[in-house]
Amino acid sequence: MSEENRTNAPEEELTQEDINSLKKIRMDKLEELKAKGKNPFEITKYDVTASCAEAKAQYEKLEAELKGQAGEDEEKLKELLEANRITVSVAGRVMSRRLMGKASFFDLRDKSDKVQVYLRMNEIGKEEFDDYKKGDIGDIVGIEGFVFRTKMGEISIHAQKFVLLSKSLLPLPEKWHGLKDQDTRYRQRYTDLICNPEVKETFIKRSQIISSIRRYLDGQGFMEVETPMLVSNAGGAAARPFETHYNALDEDVKLRISLELYLKRLIVGGLERVYEIGRVFRNEGVDARHNPEFTLMELYQAYTDYYGMMDLTENMFRHVAQEVCGTTCVPYGDVMIDLGKPFERMTMIDAVKKYSGVDFSQVATTEEAKALADEHHIEYEARHKRGDILNLFFEEYVEEHLIQPTFIMDHPIEISPLTKKKPENPDYVERFELFITGREMCNAYSELNDPIDQRERFAAQEEALKQGDEEANHTDEDFLRALEIGMPPTGGIGYGIDRLVMLLTNSPAIRDVLLFPTMKTLE
């Protein structure tokens, strides 16, 4: 079957042999163009005057205005439209073709939309029309012509000039039904974006979400900063870092797992309200919610606490949803998430009691906690203490129930090495996590600014490291030096941009909101 006929054939799976054969045909066409002095890859620019969407919108506006002049007189409207033709120059990718002797229709798609194009041999010339006929789906072309509405009612462009701007040498996968294979979609995002236009909307919205966050924080007096990605001590979170070597310094370094410790240094330096949106890297598993490199937003504000951070978080999420989605009620799966209502607030102890029936306020020792874990078939490690067991109960019994926005407050000190203790109960800290759709969306503290207490917490982390906790923090002497100079009372927030994008685009997996997710290399 020739490639020309394949463009109008029912969908069928292409073998590698088919692909190689089609590529050979396209290469031969390219060589023929080169021989005629028409190598498309020598073209360096093309003047585009309108996108596909703009061309159609301009015509609709003109048509509406002229209808007002013509009234019910269809012939007069036709004359007015011909006298006031809109001429545009558009460019994009050929997505389908319908040849009809000396004329043809094809669909052209650019970043905005697609538009139907009509060509006639006697309009663009026999030579150019012959070149067009030898073209392929996937070619990138430029069209100059006037906008009109066909007898079928579709706004189209009547081509007066046609130029091939780039030759597609490989056929698009599953040309007619979109690219369906998930693995191929993630590995070849470029073909996914071509074949599944709706995917583009997710990433447009992702960009809008990040811009909205920046506008909100800038409006609150925060300053955006940048901090190092290659660090000697990867701290600020419980995660295994990636390690590499700095040749110029002959020094082993790590990729950052968090933005926290450097941003707090800036609070010490007097910047008072700072934030960063940047990539962090955690050497951990890949699943529907985790990717080894992801985008994190962290902010720190002097002279406030975790209650101030709760208010800021709630207002920020609500603002971004309203600005980007046009509503504070967003669908996720088969539920509607209401970001407009006040977010529920619950302590971790109360949440565990509500959903498991176990009241940890009555559990005094690690031994009692482990006995309860055994009774409830919750696995733990020998090094775990009472607070660790409480957190394991929370993960087992509570998380899945937190569908609507809920702040979980007052975590045990064992799992919060950088957080201020609650003055009235030093076994717990002033920390919250925001949960939506059963997932952690945000982590925030009243930041620990006592250098003596912080050194003791780092020592506890070093001991956990010795006992096999690969995610424990090392002591950061420079950070301790900064705290000794003095850090004001401070609140801080961190959340993954990717999970927020998942929520606001109704995407089930993190790979759906990453343009190029981490994938195992194919053999």
N, C-alpha and C positions, 0 to 999 in steps of 0.2 A: 504493500500500500504506500503510495506517495505521501509525503508530508502534507502537501496541499489538501489531499483528501482527508487526512487524519484530523485536520482542524474542524471538520464538520462531522466526524464520526462519533458514535457513542463512546463513553468513557471506557478505557481499557488499560490494564496495567502494562507499563512499559518495562521490558527486560533491559538489562545492561547492554545486550546486543542491539536492541532497538535504539537505545539512547546513543550508542556509538555510531550507528548508522545514520541517525538524524543529525548528529553533530557533523559527520562527514559531509552530508548534503549542504548544511549551512556553511561549512568552511569553503566548500566549492563555490557557493553563491558569493561569499566574501571575496574570494580570489577573482571572480568574474567582475565584481564591482571595482576592485583595485585595478584590474586590467583596463577598465574604461575610465580610469582617473577619478573614481567616485568612492574612495576609501572613507567610510564614515568616521573612522577613528582619527582622521586628520582634522575633523571639524573641532574647533576649540570653543565655540560659543553659539548660542542661538537666542535671539531676542524674543522673550515671552512677554506679551502685553496683558494677558489675562489667564487665570486658572480656569479649569473646566467649570467649576462652580460659579466663578465670577461671570464667565461668558453666558451661562444660562440665566443667572440672576439679572444681568444687564438686559437680556432680551425680554424676560418677563416684565421688567419695569417699563421698558419701551412699549411693549405690547399693551400693557394696561393703560398707559398714557394715551396711546393712539386710539384705543377702543373708545375712550371718552370723546375723541374728536369725530370718530366714524359712526358712533351710535350703533344701530342695527345693520348698517350697510357693510356687508362682508367684502364686497368688491372694493369699496373705498378703503377699508382697513388694509386689504392686500396691497393696494397702490401705495398707501402711506408707509407700510412696512418696507416695501421695495425702495421707496425714496429715502428712507432713513435707515438703511442697512447698518448694522454694527459689524465692523470688521475687526477680527481678533487674530492674534498669533498665539497658539497654544502648543504645548509639547507634553509628551507622556509616552506610556507604554501601550502597544497594541495588545488588546486582550481577546478579541475575537474578530473574525472577518467573514463577510458574505459577498462572494463574487457573483456578478450578474452580467456576464459578457463584457461590455465596454464601460461598465459602472460597478461600483462596489460600496458597501457600507462596512465600517469597522468601528469597534468601540475603543476609545482612547481613555486611559486612566492616568491622572496625576495625583498629587498628594491630597487634593481637595475632593475629587469626585471623578466620575467618568462621564464622557459625552460621546454621542454617536457622530461619526464623520461620514460625509457622503463625497465620493470622488467620481468624476467622469473623465474618460480618456480625452474627449475633445476640450476639456477645461484645463487639464494639467499637462497635456501633451502625451503622445504615444510612448516616447522613450521613458518618461517618468512613470507613466502608468504601467509599462512593462516591468520596470524596476519594482514598483509597488507589488505587482502580482507575484514576483519572485520573493517577496518578503515573507516574514514568519511572525507568528504570535510570539510576543516577548520583545520584538524590536522596539527601539525607542525612536520616535519620529517627531518632527515638527510640522505643524499645519498652519497655513494662513488662509483665511477665508471669512465668509460672512455667516452670521447666525440666522437660522430660520426654523420654522416648525414644519415637520413633515405632515403628510396627509393622515398619518396614524396618530398625530398629535404630539410627537416627541421632538423636543428642542434639540437641534443638531447643528453641525457646522458644515457648510458647503465649501469644500476645499478648493482653493484657487492655486495654491502652491503646496508642494509636498517635498519634504527632505528627510532622508534617513540619517539619524544622528548617532545611533549606536546599534551594532548588529548583535542580536542575541544568538549565541552559538550553542546553547543548550535549551531543550524544550522545558517549559514550565511543568512541574508535576501536577497531575490530575487537573488538567486545564479547565474542565467545565464544572467540577464540583468542589473546588477548593482543596487545599492541602489538609488532609485529615490526620495523617500519622503523627502522633504527638512527638515522638522522638525526633522525626525529621523536622517538625515545626520548630522545636527548640534549638536543634543544631543548625538549621538553615533559616534563621529568622528572616533573612532577606526574601526568601521564597514565601514564607508564611505571610509577610506583609503584603506581598504582591497578590497571592491567591486568596487571602482572607482579609478583605479591607476592614472588617470590624475590629481586627486585632489592633490596627493603627489607632483606633479610638481609645483603647486602653492606655497606650503609651502617650497619646496626646493628653489624656486626663492625668497621667502620672506627672507629666511636666507641669500641668496647671496646679496640681496639688502642692508640689514643691514651691512653685512661685507664690502660691497663696500662703503657705507657712511663712515664707520669708516676709511677705508684706505684713502679715499679722505681727510677727515678732519685731520687725523694724518699727511698726507703729506703736509698739509697747516700749520702745526705747532700747531694744537690744542691738548689739553690735555683732555682725558676722565676722568670724575669724577663721584662720586655718592653723592646724597644729600638725606635728610630725606624724608620718605613717610608719617610718622605720625607727624603732625605739630599742633601747637596750633592755628595758623592763616593761613588758606588756601587762599593764594592770588596769584596774577600774571595772573589771567584770570577771565572772567565773567562766573561763573558757580556755581551751588549749590554743596557744598561738602557733602560727607558721614561723619557721625559722629560716634565716638566710645569712649570707656573709657579705660584709662590706669590704670589697677588695682594697679600696684606697686607704682605709684605716686598719685593715687586717683584723677585723673585729666581727664577731657574730652578733647579729641583731635579729629582732623579731618584727613582724608586721603587727600593727596595733590591733587590739581587740576591743578597745573602747576609746572615747574621746575625753574621758572624765578628768584624769589627773593633770593634764596640761591646761584644760579650761579652768580648773580650780586655781592653778598657779596664776592665771590672769585675774581671777577675783582677788587674790592676794595682792597683785600688782595694782589694784584699784580700778579695773575696768567695770566692775559692779554688775553689768548685765551683758553676757556674752552667749553666743550660740555658734554651733558648727553643724553643717550638713555634709557628711563625708562617708567614704567607704571605710569599713572595718573588716577584719579578716579573722575568722575563727575556725580552727582545724577540727571540725566536728562533722557529724553526719549530714547527709542530704535527704530531705523528705519534703512533704507538702508545705511545711512552714519554715524550713531552714535551707539556706544556701551558704556555703563557706565564706563568700564575700557578699556583703549587703550594705545598704545605705542607712546610716544612723543619724538621727537628729538628737543632739544634746544641748541643753541650755543651763546656765547657772545665773542666779539672781541673788545679790547680796541683800541682807536685812529682811529676809522672809523665811518661812519654814515650809513644811510639806503641806500644810493647809493652803498656803498661798499657791503652791504648785498644783494642788487639786483644782483650785479655781481657774488657774491659767490653762491647765490641760483641758478642762471641760469647755472653756470658752474657745480655745483654739480648735479643738475637734469640731465643735459646732460651727464655728466660722468657716473652716475649710469646706465642710460638707455643704453649707449653704452657698458659698461662693462658687464651688466647682460643680456641684450636682444640682444646685437650685432648690434644694430641700434639705431638711435635717432628718427626714425619714428615708432611709436607704434600704433597698432589698439586699439580703444576703442569703443565698440558697432559697429555702422556702419560708424564711422569716423576715419580718420588717424590723430593722434596727432603728430605734427612736433616739436620736442624738439631741433632740430638742428638750426633752424632759430633764430635770435635775438627775444627775447620775447617783445611783445608790451608793452608800458608804457602809462598809462592814469590816470589823476587825477579823484577822485570820482566825483567831480563836472562836469567835461567834460563827463564822462561816463553817468551820469544821464541825462545831457542835450542831449547827442546823442540818447539815447534810450527812453526817456520820453518826450523830448521837453521842460522840465522845467529847467531853468537856476537859480541855487541856488546862483550864485554870485550876483544876483539881489534881493535876498531875505534877508532882513536885520534883521527881528525880528522873534521870536518864533510864534507870532500871525499870521504873514504872512505865515509861514511854515505850521502851523496847518490848515489854510484856504485852502492852496493848497492840503493838505492831504485830507481834506473833499471833495474837488472838484474832486479828483482822487480816492475816495473811499478807502483810505488807513487808516487802523485802527491804533490808537496810544493811549498811556496812558496820563493821565492828567499831570504827572510829566515830560513827554518828552519835550525836548527843540529843538531849531532849528536844531542842529547837529544830534540829534536822528532822526528827521523827514527826514533829508537828507539820512541817512543810511537806513531808511525804504523804501524810494523811490528807492535806489540802489538795495535793496533786491527784490523789486517788479518788477522793470523794466529792470535791467541790468544783474544780475547774470546768467540767463539762456542763454544769448548770448555769454558769455565768454568761448568759446569752445577751441580755441587755446590758448597757454600760454600767459597770460596777467597780468602785474603788475598794480593793482589799488592803486594809491598813494594819500597821503595827506588827511587823514581822519579828521573829525571834532573832536575837543578836548573832546566833551562830551562822546565819546565812546572809548577814549584812555587815561586812567588814568595814564599810566606809560611811556608816550612818550613825547619827546621833542617838544615844540612848534616850528612852522616855524617862524623864526625871523621877516620875512616881513609880516606875517599874523598870529597872535597868536590865531585866532579862529580855526586854523588847526594845525596838527602835522605831523612830519616827520615819517610817517608810510606807509607801503605797505602791501597788501595781494596779493598773487599769485593765480589766478584762472585758472583752466584747466577743461574742460568738464563741465563748469557751476558750478564747486564746488571750494570752498576755499581750497587751498592746503598748504598755507604757510602764516604766519603772521610775520612781522618784523618791527623794529623801529630803529630810532636814540633814544637811551635810555635816559630817563629823569635822569639827575644826579644832579639837583638842589634840595637840601633837603627842601628848603623853599617852592618852587613850589610843590614838591611832597607831603608835608604835607597839602597844600591847596587842592590838588587833592583827597587825602585820606578823607579830611573833606567833600568834595562834594560826595564822595562815601558813607560815613556814612549817609549823608542826604538822598541819594537815597535809602539806606537800610531802613531808617525810613519810607520812602514813599511807601515801598512795593517791592523794587527791591531785590529779594532774591539772585541775582547773583552779587550784588555789593561787593566790597572789604572792609574789615575792615582795620583800621589803623594798620600798623606794625611798632611798635616803634623801634625794633631792626634793622629793615631794614633802617629806617630813621637815626638811629645812625650811621650805616655804611656809608650812603650817607654824613653825616656830617663830617666823617673822610676824605671823598673825593674819588669820583669815576671819572676816566678819561672819556673823550668823548668815547662813546661805541656804537657799533651796535649789534643788537641781532636778531636771527631768531628762530621761532618755527614752526614745522610742524608735522602732524600725520603720522607716518610710515604706518599705515593701509591704508590711502587713496593713498599714493604713491604706495603701493603694489597693490591696486585695479587697479590703472592706468596701471602699468607695467605688470600686469597679465590679463588685460581685464576682470576684475571681477565686476559684477554689484552691489554687496552688500558687506558691511563690514564683514558680517558673513562668507562670502566665503573665507576671508583671515585671519580669526581668528580660530586657532585650536579648541578653546573651547569658543565660544561666549556666552554671557549672555542669559539665557533662563529662562522663568518662570517655577518654579517647578511644575511637574505634580502631581496631587492629588493621 
